[in-house]
Amino acid sequence: MVRYFLTMSYIGTRYRGMQKHGIGENVNQVDFIQGAIEAALSRLVPASINPPFLTVSSRTDAGVHALHSSAHVELQNKYDVMYDSSSLIRWANRYFTRCGHDIRITSCVPVTHEFHARHCAKSRTYIYRFLVDKLPGSNSFPISELDRSFHIGSSDFDVEKLQKALDVFKGRKDFQTFTPNKKSRKPIRYVRTLNYFKLEKSAPLILDGPFVDNFHYYHLKVNGKSFLYNQVRRMVGALFAVARGRITEKDLRTMVQVPNYKNWNPRATAVPACGLYLADVEYDPEELKRCTIVPENCAVVDLDNEIE
């Protein structure tokens, strides 16, 4: 059985999240990104003897997008040879196109079982994309930004306050305040380290589209080895509350320095999923190279030659 390391991009608007859960009468496997990819791989010809099961590196929530996510899957066909990586990508992406899925596989590498998509990840980078009105009361919104960014219509949004408040999060902190109180069978480790958290000016998705000049465009970019459930959206929501004067930087520091889900300030709210992107999952390139199986040394089945 061969393990394949996959990278993929997706628009998360229509999906219930990355990881399958709660599948039943009213919820289908393909409502989840994991399920849609497994459905594509289950239609390979020759078929995999074992049902494809995707092990994902990052479990994004409903509505969250990914520019670069990753996973691994183990497949074995009746010929007991590897699938050709290029044709596997084409086969899966044809399925996504035919079925109207907003998912694309971007790379496929056969790897040894030593390589694990989640455990071998060194860090993850998220971007939160948002727009701020240049003038108050603008009712015209670029259609290209719909479900791709968060629109802030408030005229009292102070970018300098946000920039200054970023320092509160940097370094090794206990982020219990910034994740919902969820029951878990395993103890939750709330301490996380942010390698960086920064504000960057951005640009419209379509430069010459209607109304694009009515807004300032920004990205909040954060990097760390791992994140708690809802942590990024809550951190960004707290920063927006500071920028809009709903809480002070001192309030924010208290939320961080006294970590407890009860210390979440109700004047701050988690931001919507539409502006959040998993921008990258980083690996040690030397480790990936060492674990890569060279196809030239193995028998390979070309899916394109198997298609009727």
N, C-alpha and C positions, 0 to 999 in steps of 0.2 A: 504494500500500500504506500503510495507516494503522497507526501505532503506538499501542497502548493501555497506559496505566500502571495497573496493578492493585494493590490492597492485599488482603491475605487474613489469615485466622486459621486455625489448625489445632491439633489434638491429635496430637502426633507419635508416640504410643505404638506404633501398628501399622505405622509406615512405616520404611523403611531410610534415611531422611534426605530432605533437600530435593532435591538434585541427582541426576539419573539417572547410573548407572554400572554396569558389569558385568551388563547385561541379557543374559540367555541362556535356556537351557532351563528353569532353576528359578527365574528372577527375571523378573518381569513389569514393564512400564513403570509400571503403577499401584501398584507397591510403593513408589514414590517420589512425594513430593508434587508435584514438577515434572511427572512423568509423568501423575499423576491429573488435574492441571489441564489439561495438553495434551489428554488424552483427552476432557475435558468440552468444550473449545473446538473439537475436531475434529468434534463432533456438532452444531455450529451449523447452522441452516437459514435462509438459504442457506449452504452450506458455504464455508469459506475455500479459495481456489484453492491457496494455499501451505500446507503442513503447519504448524500452530502450533508455534512453538519459544519456550519461556519463558526469558527472561534474568532471573535472580534477583538480588536485592540482597544476600542473605545465604544461605550454604550451611550450614544447620543440620544437625547429625548425627542419626543414628537415635535416636528416642525423645525428641528435644527438641521442645518446643511453641512456638507463636508466637501472641502476642496481636495483633501488628501486623507483618506482613512485607510485602514488595513485590516487584514484578517488572514487566517490560514484554514485550509480545508484538506481533508485526506480523501483521495479517490483511487479506485482500483477497477480496471476493466477486465473483460474476459481474456484479453490477450496478455495481461499482466505486464504491460509496458506503459511508459509515460505518455500523457497527452502532450501534443505540441502546444507550447505556451501561446504562440501567436494565434493559432486557430481557435484555441479555447477562448481567448479574449474576443475574437470576432464572433464566435458562436454565441457567447453570453450576451454580447451587446446587440446582436441581431434579435435575440429574444426580447431584450428590454425595449428595443425600438418597436417591434411588432405589438407588444403588449402595452405600450405607452408608459413604461416606467421611466422615471427621472433618475436613472442610475447608469453609470458607465464603469466597467472594469478598465483600469488604466495600465496595469502591468500584472504579470503572472510569472513567478519564479519557482521552480521545483527546489525544495530545500530538505535537509535532513530533519529528523524528528527532534533534534537538539534545538532547532529554532522554533520559538513560540511567539506568535504575533503580539500577545499582550505582555508576557513576562519579559521579553527581550527589548521592549520599547524603552528608550532612554528618557524621552520627554514627549509632551504633547503641547501643541500651540493652538490656542483659540483666538478668533477675532470676533469682536462685536462691532457691527457696522451700524452707524446711526447718522441721521441728517438733522440739522438744526436750521430753522427758518432764519433767513437774513433779515426779513422784516416781519413783524408780528401779524397774525391774522391771515397768512397765506392759505388759501383753500385748494391750490393747484399742486398736485403731487405727481412726479414723473411715473408713468405706468411701468417703466423698466425697473423701478425700485420696489414695486409692490411685492410683498412677501419675501423681499431680499434684504430689507433694512428696516430700522425702526425710526419713525418720524417723531421728532420732538418739536411741538408747535409753540412751546412756551417762550415768551420774550424775556423771561428772567433767568435763562440758562447761562451760567457763568463758567466758561471753559477753563478759566484760570483756577477757579476753586477746585474743579475736577482734577486738573493737572497736579495741584499741590497735594490733594488728598490721596493720590496714588501711592505715596510713600508709606501710608499706614499699612498697606498690605504686603510690602516687600519683605522677603526673607522667610524664615521658618516660623510659622504661626499655627495656633490651634483655631480651626475654622468651624467649630461646632455651631456658632451662631449663624453661619451662612449655608446651612443645609437643613431641610425639614426634619422634624422629629419622626423618624421612621423606625418601626420595629425590625430587628435584624436577628437572625439566628447566631450570627458571629459578632464579636465585639468590633465596633467601628473605630478605625484609627483616624482621628480628626486632624492630626498634625500634618501639615503639608508645607512644602517649600516652593515659593514662587521665584523662579530664576529672573524673570522680569515682568513688569506690568507697565505698559506705556501707551500714551496717546499719540496717534499719528494722523496728520491730515490726509484725506483721501480725495477721490474724484468721482464724478458720476459714472454709472455703469455704461451709459451711452452718452458720449460727450456732447453731441449736438441734438439731443432729444428735447421735447417740449418741457418747459418749466425747470430745466436742470440748473439754471442760473439763480434760482430763488433760494438756494440752500447752501449751507456749509456742510461738507462731508468729512466724517471722522471714522477712524478705526481705533478701538481699544484692543490691544494685543497683549495676551498673557501666555506665559510659558511655565510649565512645571512638569514634574514626572507624572503626577496623577492629580485628579480633582475629585472632590466629593459630589454627590448627586445635587444638582442645581446650584453648585457653588459659584460658577462663573456668572450666571444670570443674577444671582443675589448680590455678588460683589458689585457688578455693574449697576444694578438697581440702587444700591446704597450710594455709589458715587454720583449717580444722577440726582439722588435726593439732596446730596451736599451741594451740587451745582445749582439746584433750583431753590436752595435755601430752606428746604423742608427739615433737614437736620444739619447740625454743625459738624465740623471736622472732629471736635471733641466727642460728640455723640458716636461718630464712627469709630474713634479709637476705643471707646468704652465697649462697643460691640465686639471688637477684636481682642481687647485685653481681658475681658470677662467672658470667656467663651461658654455660651449656653444657649440652646435654641430659644429659651424664654427671653433672652436679651435682644432678640431681633426687634428693631425699632419699627413700630407699625406705620410710621410716616414714610417709610421706604417700602418699595414693592419690587419684587423680581421682575426683570424686563422680559418682554415677549421673546419667544424662540426665534421669530422670523429674522432677527438680525445676527444670530449666532452661527458661526462657521467653525467647524474643526478644520483648521488650516493645514496642520501637518502632524504626523506621528513620526518622531525621529528615532533612528536606529544607529548602532555602531556599524559603519560601512564595512569595516574589516570583519566583524562577526558575521554579517550577512554574506560577505564574499566567501568566508570559510565554510559556511553551511550550505552554500548553493551547490546543487547537483548539476554538473555539466552535461547537457543533453547529448553532446557528441559521443559520450562514452556509454550511452544507453539506447535501447530500442525505443522509438517514438511513434505514436499513432497520430496521423494528421487528420483532424476532424473534418477539414474541408474535403478530403478524399472519401470520407465516410458518408457525407450528406447525399441523399438521393436527389 
